[in-house]
Amino acid sequence: MTPPISVLPHFQAAVIFTGHMIDLASRHHPRFPPTMEKLAADKIYAQIAEFSARCDGTLVGIASAARGGDILFHEACSRLDVPTVLVLPFGVEEFLERSVRGVKCGNWEARFTVLWNRLPSEARIILEGGHDSDPFGTCNRAMLSLALRIGAKIKLLALWDGSDTGKPGGTAAFVEEVRSIGGCVSYLDSRSLLAAS
């Protein structure tokens, strides 16, 4: 449930993150293998640092908390003293099972727990999307709605290979939705990162 707007300050800009999860071992065509984590983390950090400098520090980050890009985004913001809001499409245990667990390396579940415990309760939003036909799309729309409420400018940072899978709640659809309302979209090409890693 979204907290009352009175408990969330307003910022010069709100940056939403969307992007790939670390690949499961069963994935046939690598998109975000564990070997790419360090490079992706450095690129995300650099982007947030640049955004924060342009906003004189009045920046807020908004993201979910899946293994890979989401958690790296929250960790980068924390290192830069940029506050974040975490949005889950459904309850914690279901989210852990569907979007965090499954990869042996990276300690993603422990890192999720650190992130969850670090954030104040008003910065942890759990949607009731367990029975939603498109819970991740609903989560994206909730993040965009929140960004519009607390940020004067909207930015979307996407760690993405540029493809459109056509799946509900996908990155391509979210990118188009943010562009349609005049938001700024920056993306880190995961294909280039994969090649470099």
C-alpha positions in Angstrom: 0.0 0.0 0.0 1.4 3.4 -1.0 2.2 5.6 2.1 0.5 9.0 2.5 2.3 11.6 0.3 2.8 13.7 3.5 5.5 11.2 4.7 7.5 11.4 1.5 9.5 14.6 0.7 9.6 16.1 -2.8 12.7 16.1 -4.8 14.1 17.9 -7.9 14.2 14.6 -9.7 13.0 11.0 -9.2 15.0 8.3 -11.0 13.3 4.9 -11.5 15.4 1.9 -12.2 14.4 -1.1 -14.3 16.5 -3.8 -15.7 17.6 -7.4 -16.0 18.0 -9.9 -13.2 21.1 -12.0 -12.9 20.7 -15.0 -15.1 19.7 -18.4 -13.8 22.1 -21.2 -14.6 19.5 -22.7 -16.9 19.4 -19.7 -19.2 20.6 -20.7 -22.6 21.6 -17.3 -24.0 23.4 -15.1 -21.4 21.9 -11.7 -20.8 23.2 -10.8 -17.3 25.6 -13.5 -16.1 27.2 -13.2 -12.7 30.5 -12.3 -14.3 28.9 -9.0 -15.5 27.9 -7.9 -12.0 30.9 -5.7 -11.2 30.9 -3.9 -14.5 27.1 -3.3 -14.2 27.4 -2.1 -10.7 30.1 0.4 -11.7 28.0 1.7 -14.6 24.9 2.1 -12.5 26.9 3.9 -9.8 28.4 6.3 -12.4 24.9 7.1 -13.8 23.4 7.8 -10.3 26.4 10.0 -9.4 25.9 12.0 -12.6 22.2 12.4 -12.0 22.8 13.4 -8.3 25.4 16.0 -9.3 22.9 17.6 -11.8 20.2 17.7 -9.1 22.5 19.2 -6.4 21.7 16.1 -4.3 17.9 16.5 -4.4 17.4 13.1 -6.0 15.4 10.1 -5.0 15.7 6.6 -6.4 12.8 4.2 -6.9 13.1 0.5 -7.8 12.0 -3.0 -6.9 14.5 -5.4 -5.4 15.2 -8.3 -7.7 18.6 -9.9 -7.8 20.9 -8.1 -10.2 20.1 -4.6 -11.5 17.5 -3.6 -8.9 19.7 -4.4 -5.9 22.8 -2.9 -7.5 20.8 0.3 -8.0 19.8 0.5 -4.3 23.3 -0.2 -3.2 24.7 2.5 -5.5 22.2 5.0 -4.2 23.1 4.1 -0.7 26.8 4.7 -1.3 26.0 8.1 -2.8 23.6 9.1 0.0 20.7 9.1 -2.4 17.5 8.0 -0.6 15.5 5.2 -2.3 12.0 3.8 -2.2 11.6 0.0 -2.7 8.4 -1.2 -4.4 7.4 -4.9 -4.5 4.6 -6.3 -6.7 3.6 -8.8 -4.0 4.6 -10.0 -0.5 8.2 -10.5 0.5 8.3 -14.3 0.6 6.8 -14.6 -2.8 9.1 -12.0 -4.2 12.2 -13.7 -2.8 11.1 -17.0 -4.4 10.3 -15.5 -7.8 12.8 -12.7 -8.2 15.8 -13.1 -5.7 16.6 -16.7 -5.1 17.9 -19.2 -7.6 21.5 -18.1 -8.2 24.2 -19.7 -6.0 26.7 -16.8 -6.2 26.2 -13.2 -5.2 24.4 -13.6 -1.8 21.4 -11.9 -3.3 18.9 -12.9 -0.6 21.2 -11.6 2.1 21.7 -8.4 0.2 17.9 -8.0 -0.1 17.6 -8.4 3.6 20.2 -5.8 4.3 18.4 -3.4 1.9 15.0 -4.1 3.4 16.2 -3.6 7.0 18.0 -0.4 6.1 15.0 1.4 4.6 12.4 3.1 6.8 8.9 1.6 6.7 7.6 4.5 4.6 10.1 3.7 1.9 9.0 0.0 1.6 5.9 -0.4 -0.5 4.2 -3.7 -1.0 1.5 -3.9 -3.6 -1.2 -6.5 -3.5 -0.4 -8.0 -6.9 -0.2 -11.7 -6.0 -3.2 -12.5 -8.1 -2.7 -9.8 -10.7 -2.3 -11.1 -14.3 0.5 -8.5 -14.8 2.0 -7.9 -11.3 5.3 -6.6 -12.7 3.6 -4.2 -15.0 1.5 -3.0 -12.1 4.7 -2.5 -10.1 6.2 -0.4 -12.9 3.1 1.8 -13.0 3.1 2.2 -9.3 6.7 3.3 -9.4 6.0 5.8 -12.1 3.0 7.1 -10.2 5.1 7.6 -7.1 7.8 9.3 -9.1 5.3 11.7 -10.5 4.1 12.5 -7.0 7.5 13.1 -5.4 9.8 14.2 -8.2 9.7 17.4 -10.2 11.4 15.6 -13.1 11.2 12.0 -14.0 14.1 9.9 -15.2 14.2 6.2 -16.0 17.4 4.3 -15.9 17.2 0.9 -17.7 19.8 -1.8 -17.7 18.5 -3.4 -20.9 19.5 -5.2 -24.1 17.0 -3.1 -26.2 14.8 -6.0 -27.1 11.1 -6.2 -26.7 10.0 -9.7 -25.5 6.4 -8.7 -25.6 5.9 -10.0 -22.1 3.6 -8.1 -19.7 5.6 -5.9 -17.4 8.6 -5.9 -19.7 11.3 -3.2 -19.9 10.4 -2.2 -23.4 6.8 -1.3 -22.4 8.0 0.6 -19.4 10.5 2.6 -21.4 7.7 3.6 -23.8 5.3 4.5 -21.0 7.9 6.8 -19.4 8.7 8.5 -22.7 5.0 9.0 -23.4 4.6 11.2 -20.3 7.7 13.2 -21.1 10.1 11.4 -18.8 13.8 11.2 -19.6 15.1 7.7 -20.4 18.7 6.6 -20.1 19.8 3.1 -20.7 22.9 1.0 -20.1 23.2 -1.4 -23.0 23.6 -4.8 -21.4 24.8 -6.2 -24.7 27.9 -4.0 -24.6 28.4 -4.8 -20.9 28.2 -8.5 -21.7 30.7 -8.2 -24.4 33.1 -6.2 -22.2 32.8 -8.7 -19.3 
